[in-house]
């Protein structure tokens, strides 16, 4: 397996860039990826909370538990 094709390497290359994080409860957060750990616990900065495709609120810095996440994707 190529060194840059491991999941954590891919996430690491997205650090400081906008990402979308979808959660099991149907919410989506869009913000800059600040940090993550091996459990995919994630910190976003300048984050917005979306529900049904609409921005519900701006939350600034947010910590998201890895076990609540279904998808992380470039925004």
Buried (B, 14 or more C-beta within 10 A) or exposed (E): EEEEEEEEEEBEEBEEEBBBBBBEEEBBBBBBBBEBEEEBBBBBEBBBBBEEEEEEEEEEEBEBEEEBBEEBEEB
